[in-house]
Amino acid sequence: MANSSNNLMNPNAREAMNRFKMEAASEVGVNLKQGYNGDLTSRQAGSVGGQMVKKMIAAYENGMQ
């Protein structure tokens, strides 16, 4: 059985990533629900992902100081 690179193996990591995604979505005003969110527009999904990346970069930069 092949292991997909986008599957989180640790259940705690999966839950943390879901919380992080929900937090980023609320910051940009996108209403996510648990489970399937295929009804989001590309713009909404992109804004959530962009916010997540922005926060990860900021956290990394703060850790370097």
N, C-alpha and C positions, 0 to 999 in steps of 0.2 A: 504494500500500500504506500503510495507516494505521499510525502508530507508537503503540503502547500506552505509557501513561505509567509503567507498572510494569516495563518492560523496561529493563535496564541496557545501554547501548550499549558501554561500555568493558569488555572481558573482565577487566581487572585489578580494576575496581570490582566486578564480579560475584563474582570469587573472594574479594575482601576481605569482601564482604557475607556470603558463605557461611561464611567462617571466623568472622565475628562472630556469626552465627546459631548455629553449632555451639558456640561458647564460651558464649553465653547459655544454650543448652539444657543444657549440662553443669552450669552453675551452679545451675539450678533442678531438676536431676535428671531431665530428659527425655532419653530415648535417641533421637536423630535418626540417620537413616542417609542416605547420599548418594542423591540422586534423590527418588523419590516417598515422601512421609510422610503420605499420606491416611488412614492407620490411627490417627493421633493423635486423642485426644479433644479437644473444644473447649477444655476446661480446660487441657490440656497445651499446645496451640497458643497459647492466650491467655497462658499463663505465660511462654512463650518470647518472644512479642512484647512483653509487658509488661516483661520483663527487658531487652530490647534498648532500649526507649524509656527506661527508667530509666537505663541506662548512657549513652545519648546525651545526656540532660539533664544528668547529672553531668559529662560531658566538656565540654559547652557552658558550664556554670557555672564549671568550673575554668579554662576558657579566658578567661573574663571577668575573672578576678582578676589 
